[in-house]
Amino acid sequence: MSKPLENKLALVTGSSRGIGAAIAVRLAAEGAYVLVNYSASPERAKKVVDEITKAGGHAEAVGADLGSLDGPKTLIASIDTSFGGKFGGHLDILVNNAGTAEFGPFLETSDQSYDKLFNVNVRALIELSKDAAKRMTKSGWGRIINIGSAFGEAAPMPGVTLYIATKFAVHGFTRGLSRELGATGVTVNGVQPGPTNTELSPDDNGPAAQAMKKLTSVGRFGKAEEIAAAVAFLASPESSFINGENLTVDGGWNA
Ligand SMILES: NC(=O)c1ccc[n+]([C@@H]2O[C@H](COP(=O)([O-])OP(=O)(O)OC[C@H]3O[C@@H](n4cnc5c(N)ncnc54)[C@H](O)[C@@H]3O)[C@@H](O)[C@H]2O)c1
């Protein structure tokens, strides 16, 4: 039996660990050829690629620092050459997952913080989406999935202001682009995770984590695989009538 994403090319940014790694593994299990982007750790990206190939899937690692202005261009160039040129510059699925956060009082943040957060969380996502949309509208099918956040809809606590600003931008961009591309066969959706156990989330036993758990109704952090399951659905042909949606996967945080 064929898999839902058989022979589709997927690019997942920031997929050497955390939610991105789980998304890469899941899309590959659904049949996609996956480009695993990393910025700092080729070893970790290799681990993800090895896990996928051992399971019979297809993956390649691509290094690109999305905090630098050249990062998105490097990643875009890799689409043309990936898997021995098998896809001829075609791209089916883009998951903009890479993200960075800083916690602390806004008045103590530096100009460098704005640049880093906005370059990785917003600028790179916009640039990659633009290139992906050009490729996808040519073929008449595509999925752009942006990983937002429960912090992209509300500001439930202090000390997260810049991150919140970037995620509101991500959610707005998702909706805006979905309006422009809807009739082309390319859908643009988001997944907004609630607190999920990764290196980005606060120490599981610390006071911040305890407070965040209380804001969910299930009383726990999510698992990266639970976020990946929602992404796999939005990436699949079955989501064809969903466009401009920021799908909440947050254990009831926003209920
Ligand atoms: N963990 C959570 O609780 C949570 C909640 C809501 C949203 N999110 C979002 O989920 C996404 C994944 O986060 P995560 O929890 O897996 O965290 P993580 O820190 O484990 O992973 C972030 C990923 O982004 C990549 N990244 C960071 N800076 C980069 C750069 N300059 N260039 C390329 N890649 C870069 C990292 O290498 C890593 O792979 C992010 O967009 C994050 O904002 C996470």
The ligand as a Gaussian input file, in Angstrom:
#p B3LYP/6-31G(d) Opt

LIG

0 1
 N        8.969000      23.509000      23.090000
 C        7.920000      24.258000      23.264000
 O        7.333000      24.313000      24.352000
 C        7.353000      25.059000      22.129000
 C        6.099000      25.655000      22.299000
 C        5.567000      26.395000      21.273000
 C        6.257000      26.536000      20.084000
 N        7.471000      25.954000      19.959000
 C        8.142000      26.154000      18.667000
 O        8.495000      24.902000      18.125000
 C        9.631000      25.045000      17.270000
 C       10.678000      24.006000      17.645000
 O       11.143000      24.265000      18.946000
 P       11.648000      23.129000      19.942000
 O       10.785000      23.181000      21.133000
 O       11.847000      21.847000      19.238000
 O       13.040000      23.753000      20.422000
 P       14.542000      23.337000      20.167000
 O       15.345000      24.452000      20.740000
 O       14.805000      21.960000      20.616000
 O       14.601000      23.347000      18.599000
 C       14.663000      24.519000      17.855000
 C       15.231000      24.157000      16.527000
 O       15.455000      25.363000      15.810000
 C       16.754000      25.344000      15.327000
 N       17.327000      26.661000      15.218000
 C       17.488000      27.596000      16.193000
 N       18.198000      28.624000      15.702000
 C       18.493000      28.311000      14.400000
 C       19.202000      28.947000      13.375000
 N       19.810000      30.114000      13.591000
 N       19.284000      28.348000      12.157000
 C       18.698000      27.149000      11.928000
 N       18.026000      26.490000      12.886000
 C       17.930000      27.074000      14.095000
 C       17.562000      24.525000      16.339000
 O       18.749000      24.039000      15.751000
 C       16.577000      23.441000      16.669000
 O       16.668000      22.384000      15.754000
 C       10.101000      26.502000      17.436000
 O        9.614000      27.287000      16.379000
 C        9.447000      26.920000      18.744000
 O        9.247000      28.305000      18.808000
 C        8.037000      25.214000      20.939000

